[in-house]
Amino acid sequence: MAAELHFSPPEIPEPTLMENVLRYGLFFGAVFQLLCVLAIILPFSKSTKTDSDGFESKTWETVKKPKASAAQLSKKAKKESKKKR
């Protein structure tokens, strides 16, 4: 009865060139995606300073000024259009 059982490994054909290209292409694509996700999660600053001097130099007034000037420009445009009528 033991002679009837064949425990030889199944025959697996060698992978072709296209199968190898596909396998390694998928592998490198997965690594690239992981690097992109890590770049989003872990931000990298180019400056060597860890101080927040850049953030402290801007005050609320300097940030708010462009919005105020835009509102003033729109009011001036409305007044000029009323004058033309």
Protein Blocks (a to p, Z undefined) as FASTA:
>chain_A
ZZmpccbdcddddddfklmmmmmmmmmmmmmmmmmmmmmmmccdfbfbfbfklmmmpcfk
lmmmmmmmmmmmmmmmmmmmmmmZZ
